[in-house]
Amino acid sequence: AQCVGRVIRSKADYGLMIFADRRYARPDKRDKLPGWITKHIQQGNLNLSEDLLIQVAQQFMRSMAQPFDNKSNEMLLGEEQLQAIQQIRSNGV
């Protein structure tokens, strides 16, 4: 768990922790991880295929990489705006 903590170095950091070992799908193995990790593990994200993992990772990174208002704890761009930006980028504009 110590090396996993290297992903996040300050309160403003974010990152992905991917436990690719199938043993982490078992509760007895997951329970050995620190609480600050296990509280963020979502049941639906256990045992994902590579394609689904990439989709989940892209969605997370997209949501974290946008402007954020610290006072209201809200993202400043909506889903429609993010999709429009992604469309523009994919068209090479």
Disulfide bonds with the S-S distance in Angstrom:
none
